[in-house]
Amino acid sequence: MPARLSAIRRALARLGLGIVIENPSKGSHFRCRRPGYRMYPIPAHNGEQTEISDVYIRALCKCLGIVEAELREHL
């Protein structure tokens, strides 16, 4: 089920893993960063209100080493 970017931001903060979502300096791709991992871009053309599809949520979890079920509990 898709989730808004604002809900994903809150869920990542609740996990307490030090993950931050940086606002884009230009364009529409927000950047998720976790210390010691690669950066993952999230396309969000409508900012915080954009619904992010499951494909991107799964890829975010895989890239940043998050258990998807744990993230879904907080969404």
Secondary structure as GFF3:
##gff-version 3
##sequence-region A 1 75
A	DSSP	beta_strand	3	4	.	.	.	ID=ss1
A	DSSP	alpha_helix	5	15	.	.	.	ID=ss2
A	DSSP	beta_strand	20	22	.	.	.	ID=ss3
A	DSSP	beta_strand	29	33	.	.	.	ID=ss4
A	DSSP	beta_strand	40	43	.	.	.	ID=ss5
A	DSSP	three_ten_helix	47	49	.	.	.	ID=ss6
A	DSSP	beta_strand	51	52	.	.	.	ID=ss7
A	DSSP	alpha_helix	54	64	.	.	.	ID=ss8
A	DSSP	alpha_helix	68	74	.	.	.	ID=ss9
###
